[in-house]
Each structure stands twice: as structure tokens, then as C-alpha cells.
Amino acid sequence: MKTVMIISDATGETAERMVRAATLQFSNMPVNVRTYSRVRLETECEQLIEKAAELKALVVFTVVNAEERDLLTKLVERYNVESVDLIGALIGKLAGFLGSAPAGVPGLLHSITDDYFRRIEAVEFAVKNDDGAEPRNLPKADLVLVGISRTSKTPLSTYLAQRGLKVSNVPLVLGIDPPEELAQVDDKKVFGLIINPDTLMRIRQARLKHLGMSNESDYGKRQHIDTEINYAREVFRKHPNWPVIDVTNRAIEETASDILRIFQERAGG
């Protein structure tokens, strides 16, 4: 079995993904991929190149520091090891193109920032507060999405959470009042979601088929869907300050963009 050794002065995750993606093109040839992260010392570099020579391995390295990159280049030449410098050529081209010297700081791509933790916290919040779960957390949300089943509440919540917003979503169900906690949320944070009944019927019938359920269920019938949509509109009329977004035949990104624009405009106001 052939061996590919990845040497990185950071996590090496990006290089490993690239190598593994490339090896998929050679499915008939098994490859042993070994990743060595945060390699910074000259002694470490030489030990790894010696090992590569013993294994007759291909060395793939991503090192942003110019001195360390030069060292690795000299070592692979000295030990006669096949190698690929994944980032060196790109950095050189960018330096010339931008007319600026690179910082040479390892691991900038994976730097842990306050923004990173904020996004992680927002995603966890969206998962825990999906589909009406934990209504007591509604006042803690940055955004609350309200709508009947299959109006894109969950994918929108997930997408917006990845932008760092804590999002809850509340399902509107016939015969059940919205949770009392919803009244405690600032109207500027609440958005209603609506959809064309024909489109919703197609979505729900496809869902029933996927679940192996009868399409004769009320869930997928037009008359029942009309009743649900009328109920949703009634709830929205009682809350005239909630913007109502039509999600019919719209990409999640497009709907999220509208929600963010309105949310930011209202927050600024």
C-alpha cells in the first residue's frame, strides 16, 4: 500500500480533505494517508522526511512560513522524497498579484474567534428550540419564525443560525393556540411564513409518499391545507407588526436574505 504523508504547520484538515478527494480518483489503489499537524520544529521536519524516505511516501505539505517551507523543500531534495507544496505556489502568486508580502502566520483559517463561538451557540440554540420545543426560550431568541407545517421553518432556522442568530420556530397547528411565551417576544423579532396552497399540497404529498403513508391523509388534502393557511393568516392578522414572508418556490437563501434585511432595518430603526 502506498503512503501519503501530510505535513502542516496548522491543523492539516484542508490538505487532508484535498488529498482524500484526489485519491477517490484512484479507487483501485489503496492509499494510507497520514496527517502530521502543527509541525514547527526543524528536528520534527527532518524526522518526518526521514520516515517518508523509509516508506517511499509522497509528502504533501502546507506550510505558510517561508523559512519552514524552504527547509522542507531542501529536506525532500536531500532525502530524494517525492513531494507536493500545496500552498507555496499559491502564496507566491498572490504576493505578486496583490503586491504585498504574506503574513506567514500558521492556522489563520482555523483561528478560534468570538464570532466562531457565537455561531456554534446559535446552531445549538436552533436545534434545541426547533418546531416549538422549549417555548420558555422564545424570549431569548434573536428571531422567531412562525408558520404551519412545511413552510421551511427548520431549514431557515438552521441557515440563519449559521449567521450567528439564535432562532426559534413555532408551528401553527389547528385547534392549538400558539404558546403564551410568544406574546413576550418583541414583534420586531417575529416573522410569519406563508405558502401557496397548491405548492404546499405537492410538498406534503411528496412527504407522505416518502414516509410510506397514504396521500388520503388530511395532512396532504387541499381542503385541510386551505383551512390551515386561513388559520395562519388569522394569527398573522392579530399581529400586524409581524412581517409575513411568502416562501413559495423560493430558495432558503433568498427567503433568509429578506428576513435578515427586514430584521436589520427594524433593529436600526
C-alpha positions in Angstrom: 0.0 0.0 0.0 1.3 3.5 -0.9 1.6 6.1 1.8 0.9 9.9 1.5 2.2 11.9 4.4 0.6 15.3 5.0 2.8 17.8 6.9 1.2 21.0 8.1 2.1 23.9 10.5 -1.6 24.2 11.3 -4.3 21.5 11.6 -3.8 20.0 8.2 -7.5 19.4 7.8 -7.8 21.3 4.5 -4.9 19.4 3.0 -6.2 16.1 4.2 -9.6 16.8 2.6 -7.9 17.7 -0.7 -5.7 14.6 -0.7 -8.6 12.3 0.2 -10.7 13.8 -2.5 -7.9 13.3 -5.1 -7.4 9.7 -4.0 -11.0 8.9 -4.8 -10.0 9.1 -8.5 -7.8 6.0 -7.9 -10.3 3.7 -6.1 -8.5 0.6 -7.3 -5.3 1.7 -5.5 -5.5 1.7 -1.7 -3.7 4.7 -0.1 -2.6 5.2 3.5 -3.0 8.9 4.4 -1.2 10.1 7.5 -1.5 13.7 8.7 1.0 15.4 10.9 -0.3 18.6 12.4 1.4 21.7 13.9 4.8 20.7 12.8 7.0 23.7 13.6 10.5 22.5 14.7 13.4 21.7 12.3 14.0 18.4 14.1 10.4 17.4 13.6 10.6 18.2 9.9 13.7 16.1 9.4 12.4 13.1 11.3 9.2 13.1 9.2 11.1 13.4 6.0 13.4 10.5 7.1 10.3 8.4 7.8 8.9 9.4 4.4 12.1 8.2 2.7 11.9 4.8 4.5 8.3 4.4 3.5 8.9 5.7 0.0 5.9 8.0 0.7 4.7 11.0 -1.1 4.9 14.1 1.1 2.2 16.8 0.8 2.9 19.9 2.8 1.1 23.1 3.6 3.4 25.4 5.4 2.8 29.2 5.3 6.1 30.3 7.0 8.6 30.9 4.2 11.7 29.6 6.2 10.0 26.4 7.2 8.8 25.9 3.6 12.3 26.3 2.3 13.6 23.9 4.9 11.1 21.2 3.8 12.0 21.8 0.2 15.7 21.2 0.9 14.9 18.1 3.1 12.8 16.4 0.4 15.6 17.0 -2.1 18.2 15.7 0.3 16.3 12.5 1.0 15.1 12.2 -2.5 11.4 12.2 -1.5 8.5 12.9 -3.8 6.6 16.0 -2.6 3.9 18.5 -3.4 3.8 22.0 -1.9 0.1 22.7 -1.8 0.2 26.3 -0.6 3.6 27.7 -1.5 3.0 28.4 -5.2 -0.4 30.0 -4.4 1.1 32.3 -1.8 3.8 33.3 -4.2 1.3 34.1 -7.0 -0.9 36.0 -4.6 2.0 38.0 -3.2 2.9 39.1 -6.8 -0.7 39.8 -7.8 -1.5 41.8 -4.6 1.8 43.5 -4.4 2.1 42.6 -0.7 4.1 40.3 1.5 2.2 37.4 3.2 1.9 37.4 7.0 3.3 33.8 7.2 1.2 33.1 10.3 0.0 29.4 10.5 -3.5 28.4 11.2 -5.3 31.7 10.4 -8.0 29.8 8.5 -8.9 27.9 11.7 -8.5 30.7 14.2 -11.0 30.5 17.0 -12.8 33.8 17.4 -15.7 35.2 19.4 -17.7 35.0 16.1 -17.0 31.3 15.8 -18.3 30.6 19.3 -21.3 32.8 18.7 -22.3 30.7 15.6 -21.8 27.4 17.4 -24.0 28.7 20.2 -26.6 29.9 17.7 -26.7 26.5 15.9 -27.1 24.6 19.2 -29.9 27.0 20.2 -31.7 26.4 16.9 -31.5 22.7 17.3 -32.8 22.7 20.9 -35.7 25.1 20.0 -36.9 23.6 16.7 -40.5 23.1 16.0 -41.9 24.6 19.2 -39.6 22.8 21.6 -38.7 24.7 24.8 -41.2 27.6 24.4 -39.8 29.1 27.6 -36.7 30.0 25.5 -38.7 32.1 23.0 -37.9 35.4 24.7 -34.2 34.5 24.5 -34.3 34.2 20.7 -33.0 36.8 18.2 -35.5 35.7 15.7 -38.8 33.7 15.9 -40.3 32.1 12.8 -44.0 31.2 12.9 -45.9 29.1 10.3 -47.8 25.9 9.5 -46.0 22.6 8.7 -43.7 22.6 5.7 -43.2 26.4 5.4 -39.4 26.0 5.7 -39.2 26.9 9.4 -36.4 24.4 10.2 -34.1 24.9 7.2 -34.5 28.7 7.6 -33.7 28.4 11.4 -30.5 26.4 10.6 -29.4 28.8 7.9 -29.9 31.9 10.0 -28.2 30.2 12.9 -25.1 29.8 10.8 -25.1 33.6 10.5 -24.9 33.8 14.3 -28.5 34.4 15.1 -30.4 32.4 17.8 -33.6 31.3 16.1 -36.7 29.6 17.4 -39.6 28.4 15.3 -43.2 27.9 16.3 -45.5 25.6 14.4 -49.1 26.8 13.9 -51.4 23.8 14.5 -55.2 23.8 14.0 -57.0 23.7 17.4 -53.9 24.6 19.4 -53.2 28.1 20.5 -49.6 29.4 20.0 -47.5 29.2 23.2 -48.1 32.0 25.7 -44.4 32.8 25.7 -44.7 34.1 22.1 -46.5 37.1 23.4 -43.4 38.0 25.4 -41.3 38.3 22.2 -40.7 41.8 20.7 -42.7 42.0 17.5 -39.5 43.1 15.6 -38.1 39.6 16.1 -41.1 37.6 14.9 -41.7 36.6 11.2 -44.7 34.8 9.8 -44.2 32.3 7.0 -46.9 31.6 4.4 -47.0 29.5 1.2 -49.2 28.9 -1.8 -51.7 26.1 -1.1 -51.1 24.2 -4.4 -47.3 24.2 -3.7 -47.8 23.1 -0.1 -50.1 20.3 -1.2 -47.4 19.0 -3.6 -44.8 19.2 -0.9 -46.9 17.4 1.7 -48.0 14.7 -0.7 -44.4 14.0 -1.6 -43.6 13.9 2.1 -46.4 11.4 2.8 -45.1 9.2 -0.1 -41.6 9.4 1.3 -42.9 8.2 4.7 -44.9 5.4 3.1 -48.2 7.0 4.3 -51.5 7.3 2.4 -52.0 10.5 0.4 -55.6 10.5 1.6 -54.4 11.8 4.9 -55.9 15.3 5.8 -52.2 16.5 6.0 -52.0 16.4 2.2 -55.6 17.3 1.2 -56.2 20.7 -0.4 -59.3 21.5 1.8 -57.4 20.8 5.0 -54.4 22.9 3.8 -56.7 25.8 2.9 -58.1 25.7 6.4 -54.6 25.7 7.9 -53.5 28.6 5.8 -56.6 30.6 6.7 -55.8 29.9 10.4 -52.2 31.1 9.9 -53.5 34.3 8.2 -55.9 34.8 11.1 -53.0 34.6 13.6 -50.9 37.0 11.5 -53.8 39.5 11.3 -53.8 39.6 15.1 -50.2 40.5 15.0 -49.9 43.2 12.3 -46.4 44.1 13.2 -45.1 40.7 12.2 -43.7 40.7 8.7 -45.2 37.8 6.7 -42.8 36.2 4.1 -44.1 34.1 1.3 -41.8 31.1 0.9 -43.5 29.7 -2.2 -40.9 28.3 -4.7 -38.1 30.3 -3.1 -34.7 29.1 -2.1 -33.8 29.1 1.6 -31.0 31.7 0.9 -33.4 34.0 -0.8 -36.0 34.0 2.0 -33.3 34.3 4.6 -31.9 37.3 2.8 -35.3 39.0 3.0 -35.7 38.2 6.7 -32.2 39.5 7.5 -32.8 42.7 5.6 -36.1 43.5 7.3 -34.7 42.4 10.7 -31.7 44.7 10.3 -33.8 47.6 9.1 -36.1 47.3 12.0 -33.3 46.9 14.5 -31.6 50.0 13.1 -34.9 51.9 13.4 
